[in-house]
Amino acid sequence: MTDPKVGLITKALAAICSRCPVCNHARAHPESWLGRVLHHPLHADHCPFWKAERDVAGPRETPQP
C-alpha cells in the first residue's frame, strides 16, 4: 500500500525501478547471482531507485529456501 507521505519524486523513481527488467529479474529470482547482488545491502541501501520502490511498495516477502 502506498504511504500518503511518499513524494512525487519518490514515486517517479519507484516507477523506473518497477519497470526495470534487471530489477524485476532480481526480485523474481533472489537466489540467482544477480538477485543476490541487487539484494545485497551495498546496492539495496544506496540505489535511489531500489530504495524508492521499497518505500512505495512496502516490504516484500522473500521466499525462504
A tleap script that builds the chain and sets N, CA, C and O, in Angstrom:
source leaprc.protein.ff14SB
mol = sequence {
  NMET THR ASP PRO LYS VAL GLY LEU ILE THR
  LYS ALA LEU ALA ALA ILE CYS SER ARG CYS
  PRO VAL CYS ASN HIE ALA ARG ALA HIE PRO
  GLU SER TRP LEU GLY ARG VAL LEU HIE HIE
  PRO LEU HIE ALA ASP HIE CYS PRO PHE TRP
  LYS ALA GLU ARG ASP VAL ALA GLY PRO ARG
  GLU THR PRO GLN CPRO
}
set mol.1.N position { 0.841 -1.176 0.000 }
set mol.1.CA position { 0.000 0.000 0.000 }
set mol.1.C position { 0.885 1.236 0.000 }
set mol.1.O position { 1.940 1.245 0.633 }
set mol.2.N position { 0.475 2.252 -0.686 }
set mol.2.CA position { 1.260 3.474 -0.815 }
set mol.2.C position { 1.059 4.374 0.393 }
set mol.2.O position { -0.070 4.640 0.804 }
set mol.3.N position { 2.171 4.840 0.959 }
set mol.3.CA position { 2.132 5.755 2.087 }
set mol.3.C position { 1.751 7.141 1.559 }
set mol.3.O position { 2.340 7.596 0.579 }
set mol.4.N position { 0.783 7.824 2.181 }
set mol.4.CA position { 0.385 9.136 1.670 }
set mol.4.C position { 1.489 10.186 1.774 }
set mol.4.O position { 1.390 11.234 1.135 }
set mol.5.N position { 2.534 9.937 2.558 }
set mol.5.CA position { 3.608 10.910 2.705 }
set mol.5.C position { 4.731 10.701 1.689 }
set mol.5.O position { 5.732 11.417 1.722 }
set mol.6.N position { 4.577 9.733 0.793 }
set mol.6.CA position { 5.586 9.496 -0.237 }
set mol.6.C position { 5.445 10.574 -1.293 }
set mol.6.O position { 4.350 10.809 -1.805 }
set mol.7.N position { 6.548 11.230 -1.621 }
set mol.7.CA position { 6.526 12.345 -2.559 }
set mol.7.C position { 6.466 11.917 -4.009 }
set mol.7.O position { 6.608 10.740 -4.339 }
set mol.8.N position { 6.254 12.891 -4.859 }
set mol.8.CA position { 6.128 12.667 -6.289 }
set mol.8.C position { 7.443 12.162 -6.895 }
set mol.8.O position { 7.425 11.282 -7.756 }
set mol.9.N position { 8.568 12.702 -6.460 }
set mol.9.CA position { 9.864 12.266 -6.981 }
set mol.9.C position { 10.130 10.824 -6.576 }
set mol.9.O position { 10.617 10.036 -7.387 }
set mol.10.N position { 9.819 10.470 -5.344 }
set mol.10.CA position { 9.999 9.099 -4.886 }
set mol.10.C position { 9.134 8.146 -5.695 }
set mol.10.O position { 9.578 7.053 -6.046 }
set mol.11.N position { 7.909 8.545 -5.995 }
set mol.11.CA position { 7.030 7.707 -6.813 }
set mol.11.C position { 7.579 7.554 -8.233 }
set mol.11.O position { 7.462 6.483 -8.828 }
set mol.12.N position { 8.173 8.613 -8.776 }
set mol.12.CA position { 8.754 8.539 -10.114 }
set mol.12.C position { 9.967 7.606 -10.136 }
set mol.12.O position { 10.120 6.813 -11.064 }
set mol.13.N position { 10.822 7.697 -9.126 }
set mol.13.CA position { 11.971 6.800 -9.037 }
set mol.13.C position { 11.517 5.355 -8.883 }
set mol.13.O position { 12.095 4.451 -9.486 }
set mol.14.N position { 10.485 5.139 -8.079 }
set mol.14.CA position { 9.955 3.788 -7.882 }
set mol.14.C position { 9.369 3.228 -9.173 }
set mol.14.O position { 9.481 2.030 -9.433 }
set mol.15.N position { 8.752 4.072 -9.976 }
set mol.15.CA position { 8.186 3.621 -11.246 }
set mol.15.C position { 9.285 3.142 -12.189 }
set mol.15.O position { 9.096 2.171 -12.922 }
set mol.16.N position { 10.423 3.811 -12.172 }
set mol.16.CA position { 11.545 3.386 -13.008 }
set mol.16.C position { 12.024 2.006 -12.557 }
set mol.16.O position { 12.248 1.125 -13.387 }
set mol.17.N position { 12.180 1.821 -11.268 }
set mol.17.CA position { 12.665 0.546 -10.741 }
set mol.17.C position { 11.662 -0.577 -10.997 }
set mol.17.O position { 12.056 -1.698 -11.320 }
set mol.18.N position { 10.374 -0.284 -10.856 }
set mol.18.CA position { 9.375 -1.340 -11.031 }
set mol.18.C position { 9.262 -1.782 -12.482 }
set mol.18.O position { 8.739 -2.864 -12.746 }
set mol.19.N position { 9.739 -0.976 -13.436 }
set mol.19.CA position { 9.707 -1.346 -14.848 }
set mol.19.C position { 11.063 -1.835 -15.365 }
set mol.19.O position { 11.173 -2.239 -16.523 }
set mol.20.N position { 12.070 -1.804 -14.536 }
set mol.20.CA position { 13.413 -2.207 -14.936 }
set mol.20.C position { 13.491 -3.731 -15.043 }
set mol.20.O position { 13.199 -4.425 -14.069 }
set mol.21.N position { 13.877 -4.268 -16.207 }
set mol.21.CA position { 13.943 -5.724 -16.352 }
set mol.21.C position { 14.996 -6.370 -15.446 }
set mol.21.O position { 14.811 -7.504 -15.003 }
set mol.22.N position { 16.084 -5.674 -15.170 }
set mol.22.CA position { 17.121 -6.218 -14.290 }
set mol.22.C position { 16.589 -6.323 -12.863 }
set mol.22.O position { 16.751 -7.357 -12.214 }
set mol.23.N position { 15.960 -5.266 -12.374 }
set mol.23.CA position { 15.410 -5.279 -11.024 }
set mol.23.C position { 14.278 -6.298 -10.889 }
set mol.23.O position { 14.175 -6.978 -9.868 }
set mol.24.N position { 13.433 -6.405 -11.909 }
set mol.24.CA position { 12.346 -7.379 -11.865 }
set mol.24.C position { 12.884 -8.802 -11.825 }
set mol.24.O position { 12.341 -9.647 -11.113 }
set mol.25.N position { 13.938 -9.075 -12.574 }
set mol.25.CA position { 14.541 -10.407 -12.531 }
set mol.25.C position { 15.114 -10.677 -11.136 }
set mol.25.O position { 14.957 -11.774 -10.600 }
set mol.26.N position { 15.768 -9.689 -10.558 }
set mol.26.CA position { 16.360 -9.863 -9.225 }
set mol.26.C position { 15.289 -10.087 -8.165 }
set mol.26.O position { 15.490 -10.877 -7.243 }
set mol.27.N position { 14.158 -9.405 -8.285 }
set mol.27.CA position { 13.076 -9.622 -7.323 }
set mol.27.C position { 12.409 -10.986 -7.511 }
set mol.27.O position { 11.997 -11.617 -6.538 }
set mol.28.N position { 12.305 -11.433 -8.750 }
set mol.28.CA position { 11.671 -12.721 -9.024 }
set mol.28.C position { 12.586 -13.901 -8.685 }
set mol.28.O position { 12.113 -14.989 -8.352 }
set mol.29.N position { 13.893 -13.673 -8.773 }
set mol.29.CA position { 14.871 -14.742 -8.538 }
set mol.29.C position { 15.946 -14.272 -7.555 }
set mol.29.O position { 17.095 -14.078 -7.953 }
set mol.30.N position { 15.593 -14.085 -6.279 }
set mol.30.CA position { 16.576 -13.564 -5.324 }
set mol.30.C position { 17.731 -14.520 -5.055 }
set mol.30.O position { 18.762 -14.102 -4.528 }
set mol.31.N position { 17.581 -15.786 -5.403 }
set mol.31.CA position { 18.652 -16.754 -5.174 }
set mol.31.C position { 19.685 -16.760 -6.304 }
set mol.31.O position { 20.754 -17.352 -6.155 }
set mol.32.N position { 19.381 -16.111 -7.428 }
set mol.32.CA position { 20.311 -16.050 -8.555 }
set mol.32.C position { 21.469 -15.107 -8.220 }
set mol.32.O position { 21.423 -14.352 -7.248 }
set mol.33.N position { 22.510 -15.176 -9.061 }
set mol.33.CA position { 23.666 -14.315 -8.857 }
set mol.33.C position { 23.250 -12.848 -8.872 }
set mol.33.O position { 23.643 -12.073 -7.999 }
set mol.34.N position { 22.454 -12.475 -9.866 }
set mol.34.CA position { 22.007 -11.091 -9.981 }
set mol.34.C position { 21.108 -10.703 -8.808 }
set mol.34.O position { 21.208 -9.593 -8.286 }
set mol.35.N position { 20.240 -11.609 -8.401 }
set mol.35.CA position { 19.363 -11.342 -7.259 }
set mol.35.C position { 20.137 -11.111 -5.978 }
set mol.35.O position { 19.804 -10.221 -5.195 }
set mol.36.N position { 21.178 -11.918 -5.761 }
set mol.36.CA position { 21.995 -11.740 -4.556 }
set mol.36.C position { 22.740 -10.408 -4.585 }
set mol.36.O position { 22.885 -9.753 -3.553 }
set mol.37.N position { 23.209 -10.009 -5.763 }
set mol.37.CA position { 23.929 -8.732 -5.877 }
set mol.37.C position { 22.983 -7.560 -5.596 }
set mol.37.O position { 23.324 -6.656 -4.834 }
set mol.38.N position { 21.800 -7.575 -6.208 }
set mol.38.CA position { 20.889 -6.439 -6.042 }
set mol.38.C position { 20.224 -6.411 -4.671 }
set mol.38.O position { 19.812 -5.344 -4.216 }
set mol.39.N position { 20.108 -7.556 -4.002 }
set mol.39.CA position { 19.543 -7.569 -2.656 }
set mol.39.C position { 20.604 -7.305 -1.583 }
set mol.39.O position { 20.270 -7.108 -0.414 }
set mol.40.N position { 21.868 -7.301 -1.975 }
set mol.40.CA position { 22.950 -7.042 -1.021 }
set mol.40.C position { 22.814 -5.616 -0.489 }
set mol.40.O position { 22.443 -4.715 -1.242 }
set mol.41.N position { 23.109 -5.395 0.802 }
set mol.41.CA position { 22.963 -4.046 1.376 }
set mol.41.C position { 23.738 -2.949 0.657 }
set mol.41.O position { 23.307 -1.796 0.666 }
set mol.42.N position { 24.870 -3.272 0.033 }
set mol.42.CA position { 25.603 -2.234 -0.692 }
set mol.42.C position { 24.773 -1.670 -1.840 }
set mol.42.O position { 24.892 -0.486 -2.155 }
set mol.43.N position { 23.958 -2.469 -2.453 }
set mol.43.CA position { 23.078 -1.970 -3.509 }
set mol.43.C position { 21.746 -1.528 -2.934 }
set mol.43.O position { 21.290 -0.416 -3.199 }
set mol.44.N position { 21.119 -2.398 -2.145 }
set mol.44.CA position { 19.758 -2.148 -1.676 }
set mol.44.C position { 19.636 -0.887 -0.821 }
set mol.44.O position { 18.597 -0.226 -0.843 }
set mol.45.N position { 20.655 -0.555 -0.089 }
set mol.45.CA position { 20.584 0.617 0.788 }
set mol.45.C position { 21.063 1.906 0.127 }
set mol.45.O position { 20.895 2.987 0.693 }
set mol.46.N position { 21.664 1.805 -1.078 }
set mol.46.CA position { 22.230 3.003 -1.697 }
set mol.46.C position { 21.666 3.336 -3.072 }
set mol.46.O position { 21.885 4.444 -3.563 }
set mol.47.N position { 20.955 2.425 -3.701 }
set mol.47.CA position { 20.374 2.707 -5.010 }
set mol.47.C position { 19.106 3.531 -4.822 }
set mol.47.O position { 18.171 3.059 -4.175 }
set mol.48.N position { 19.042 4.738 -5.361 }
set mol.48.CA position { 17.859 5.576 -5.128 }
set mol.48.C position { 16.585 4.987 -5.735 }
set mol.48.O position { 15.497 5.189 -5.196 }
set mol.49.N position { 16.706 4.266 -6.844 }
set mol.49.CA position { 15.529 3.671 -7.474 }
set mol.49.C position { 15.004 2.504 -6.648 }
set mol.49.O position { 13.802 2.399 -6.408 }
set mol.50.N position { 15.909 1.623 -6.211 }
set mol.50.CA position { 15.532 0.451 -5.417 }
set mol.50.C position { 14.937 0.897 -4.080 }
set mol.50.O position { 13.937 0.337 -3.631 }
set mol.51.N position { 15.549 1.909 -3.436 }
set mol.51.CA position { 15.038 2.408 -2.161 }
set mol.51.C position { 13.656 3.031 -2.326 }
set mol.51.O position { 12.778 2.826 -1.488 }
set mol.52.N position { 13.462 3.786 -3.397 }
set mol.52.CA position { 12.165 4.417 -3.633 }
set mol.52.C position { 11.093 3.361 -3.878 }
set mol.52.O position { 9.976 3.484 -3.376 }
set mol.53.N position { 11.424 2.324 -4.648 }
set mol.53.CA position { 10.456 1.263 -4.917 }
set mol.53.C position { 10.098 0.538 -3.635 }
set mol.53.O position { 8.939 0.183 -3.422 }
set mol.54.N position { 11.084 0.317 -2.779 }
set mol.54.CA position { 10.848 -0.333 -1.488 }
set mol.54.C position { 9.971 0.549 -0.602 }
set mol.54.O position { 9.108 0.036 0.111 }
set mol.55.N position { 10.177 1.874 -0.634 }
set mol.55.CA position { 9.376 2.780 0.180 }
set mol.55.C position { 7.929 2.856 -0.311 }
set mol.55.O position { 7.003 2.930 0.497 }
set mol.56.N position { 7.737 2.839 -1.610 }
set mol.56.CA position { 6.395 2.951 -2.173 }
set mol.56.C position { 5.638 1.628 -2.038 }
set mol.56.O position { 4.480 1.617 -1.620 }
set mol.57.N position { 6.280 0.528 -2.387 }
set mol.57.CA position { 5.604 -0.773 -2.392 }
set mol.57.C position { 5.546 -1.409 -1.017 }
set mol.57.O position { 4.679 -2.245 -0.762 }
set mol.58.N position { 6.435 -1.036 -0.140 }
set mol.58.CA position { 6.485 -1.654 1.169 }
set mol.58.C position { 7.364 -2.889 1.133 }
set mol.58.O position { 7.805 -3.303 0.061 }
set mol.59.N position { 7.622 -3.473 2.269 }
set mol.59.CA position { 8.489 -4.656 2.304 }
set mol.59.C position { 7.807 -5.846 1.634 }
set mol.59.O position { 6.599 -6.049 1.757 }
set mol.60.N position { 8.609 -6.614 0.934 }
set mol.60.CA position { 8.104 -7.811 0.265 }
set mol.60.C position { 8.593 -9.036 0.988 }
set mol.60.O position { 9.665 -9.040 1.594 }
set mol.61.N position { 7.797 -10.067 0.916 }
set mol.61.CA position { 8.207 -11.349 1.484 }
set mol.61.C position { 9.162 -12.016 0.512 }
set mol.61.O position { 8.839 -12.184 -0.664 }
set mol.62.N position { 10.332 -12.394 0.995 }
set mol.62.CA position { 11.265 -13.133 0.159 }
set mol.62.C position { 11.079 -14.611 0.431 }
set mol.62.O position { 10.959 -15.015 1.588 }
set mol.63.N position { 11.054 -15.421 -0.608 }
set mol.63.CA position { 10.857 -16.852 -0.400 }
set mol.63.C position { 12.017 -17.458 0.369 }
set mol.63.O position { 13.179 -17.177 0.076 }
set mol.64.N position { 11.708 -18.272 1.333 }
set mol.64.CA position { 12.730 -18.954 2.130 }
set mol.64.C position { 13.120 -20.257 1.446 }
set mol.64.O position { 12.248 -20.998 0.992 }
set mol.65.N position { 14.429 -20.553 1.365 }
set mol.65.CA position { 14.864 -21.788 0.696 }
set mol.65.C position { 14.500 -23.021 1.479 }
set mol.65.O position { 14.798 -24.135 1.050 }
savepdb mol mol.pdb
quit
